[in-house]
Amino acid sequence: MIFGRQDKETPVKRIMPRHIGIIMDGNGRWAKKRGLPRTAGHTVGAANFKTITRYCASIGLEYLTVYAFSTENWKRPVEEVSALMKLFRQYLEEALRDFLNENIKVRFIGDTQVFPEELQKLIRETEEVSKNRTGMVLNIAMNYGGRDEIARAARILGEKVARGEIDPEEITAQAISDELYTAGQPDPDLIIRPSGEQRVSNFLLWQSAYAEYIICDILWPDFKPQDLEDALDEFSRRQRRFGGV
């Protein structure tokens, strides 16, 4: 459903999801509306990412997964991709400096080995520094695609069969889940997509089988903590049946 700030229904008892996924969409359109280059939208969107991440941690969310860069984003203009790589590097440098006192465990999901070595080093360092933290787990999806993730899990299981470690009959839904980037984490309960676009965009395809989707008619740089609160209220109104009655 499209869910914007105009929705002011009677509040309901809050049901807090354990895991939220956010497709951070609309940076380019935000910039275009203001006569700015798309890269300016990404800069503002990155700053908002920090705000929303901290807010999610402050309200007790256990897991947050954000879609930062998809496997398809390489098709964008070279100058935009280069600007994004610079922005990622800047964010990681700031995270290592500014998040020292934040009890947030940072993980990266996706094939990060294709990034420049300097960026890979920062990714490894960020994960290492935060690995023993006990607060919210932040998954940053970079060079991530849901189809690629499932294909990767299939290859891993196929290799185990070839080595005689498992039988084909042991390839169950749980076995596939155990080979995904998010292994050991609960599936997302709620996926939020700002910008009004009504697509899943190859995000957490396996894990989101029973997630509730909320589409917000708000571009990501304009997405505020109150918009997250509104989405949580809407989530609390949903009747989740997981295929049952």
N, C-alpha and C positions, 0 to 999 in steps of 0.2 A: 504494500500500500504506500501511497505518497503521504508522508507525515511531516507537516511543517509546523511553524510556530503558531499558526492559526488554530490548531487543535487544542482546545481547552476543556476537555471532558472532566467530569468529577474524578478526583484522585482515587486510586484504589490501593489496597494493601500491597506494598512493594514486595515483589518476588525478585531477588537478586540473582542474575545469571552468574555462573562460575567463569564462563569464558565468552568474551565478546570479540568478534572480528570486525574490523573497519576497513572499508575500501575508500581510501583517501582520494576522492575524485573531485575534479572541478578546479584545480589550480590554474590551468591554462585559460579556461573560460573566465575565471575571476580576473585574471590579468587583462584579458582582451576587453572586458567590459569597462576597464579603466584606462584603456589605451596604452597599456604597458606590455613589454615583452613577456612571453610565457614563462621565462625563467624567473621573473619577479613573482609570479604566482607560486612557483615552487618554493621560493625563499620564504614567503609568508606562510605557505602550507606547512613547511618544516617547523617553523616557530610554533604554529598551532598544534602540531603533533606533540611537541614537548608539553604544552599546556594540558592537552587532553590526556596524555599519558600520566602526568602527575595527578590529575584529577581522578582518573580511574583507580590509581593506587590509593588515593586518599579515602575513597569510599569503600574500600575493601574488596575490589575485584581481584580474583585469583589469577586469571590469565587474560591477556590482551594480545591479539594478533593484528598487525597493521600491514596493509598491502602497500609497499613503498615503490617497488619496481618489478614489473612483470617480465616474463620471457618474451612478450610481444613488444615491450617498450623500446627494444633495440631498433625498431622500425622507424622511430621518430627521427627528426632532423639531427644530424651529427652534432650541431652546436647545442641543441637541447640536451642530448645524452651527455655530452661533455660537461655541461653545466650541472646536470644532476649528479655526475660522479664527483665533481668538486663539492657540491652541497653535502653529499653523503660523507665525504672525508671530513668536512668542516663539522658536521653533526657529531661524528664519532670522536673527533678531537675534543669537542665541547663536552660530550657525554662523559669521557674519561676524566675531565676536569670538574665539571659541574655536578655530576651525579654521584660523586664519591660518597656523599652522605645519604643518598637515596637507597632505600631497601628494595631495589628493583633488580631482578635477575634478567639479563638481556641475552636472548638467543637469536640467531639468524637462520631462517629457513629458505631453502632454494640453493641453486648451484652457484655458490659464491666464488668458485675457483676461476671463473672467467673474468673477474674484476682485476684491475691493476694490482700488482703485488703490494703497493703501499696501502691500498684499501683493504686488501686481504689481511695484512698485518694488523691494521686497526680493528678489524672484525674479530680476529683471534684474541687480541688484547682486551677488547671490551667484554667478550665472553668470559675470558679467564678472570678478569678483575671482579666480575659480578657473580661468578658461579656459586659461591657459598652464601649468597644473600637468600633470605627466607621470605621476602615479600612477594609482590606480584611478579609473575613471569611475563616478560614482554617479548613476543616473537615478532621480529622484523622480517617481512617477506621481501627478499631482494633476489632478482633474477629467478623469480618463483612463478610456476605455472602448475595448476592442479593436475592437468593431464600428464605433464612431465613427472610430477611427483608419483602418480600412480604407476606410470611406466617404469620408473626407477625401482619402486617396491616390487614390481613383477620381475624385473631383471634380477634383483637380489634373491628373491625366492626361487627363481629358475636356476640360478647358480647353485643354491643350496641343494636343489633336487639333483643337479648334474654331479655334485660332489657326493651324493648319497647321504647327505645329512638329514633330509626329510623326504617323505613320500609325497607325490602329487596330491593325494587325498588330504594332506595336512595343510594345504593352502586354503585357508578359511578366511572369512572376512576379518576375523581378529588377527590372523597372521599378516594380512596386508596392512592393517592398522598399525601393527607393531614395527613395520618397516617404513612408515611415513616419517616425515620430518618432525611431526608433532607426537611421536610415539610416547606413551606414558602420560599424556595430557588428556583431559576430558575434551570431547568434541565441543565446538562452539554452540552455545545456546542461542545466541543472537548475533546476527550480522547486520551491520548498519552501512548503508551506502548513501552518503551525501551526494548532492548534485542532481538528483532526480532521475538519473539514468536507471533503467529497469533491466539490468543485466547482471549475471554473476561474474562475468569476466574472468573465468578460469581460476577463481579464488576458492581454495579449500573445498574442492568438488566432492571428495570422499567424505570429509569430516562434517560437511554441512547438510548431510542427508535429511536431518530433522531439525535444523536450525530455523529459528524464526527470522524472517527478513523484514527490515524496516527501511524504506526508501525515504530519504529526507530531501525536500525540495530546497536545499541550502547548499551552496558551494563549500567545499572543505575549508578554505581559509576563513569562512564566516561561521563555521560550526563551533558553537560555544558549549561550555559545560551544561548550561540550561537545556540545550538541544539534546545532549546526552541524557539528561534527567527526563525530558519529555519522551525520549525513546524507551527509557527504562519503565516509565509509566505505561506506555503502550504495550511493552513486552509483558507487563504484569497483568494486563487485561486478556492476553491470549490464552486460549485453552489448548494446551499441548497434549496430543494423544499418541504420538509416536506410532501411528498406524493402527491404533486400537479405536475403541468406540468412546 
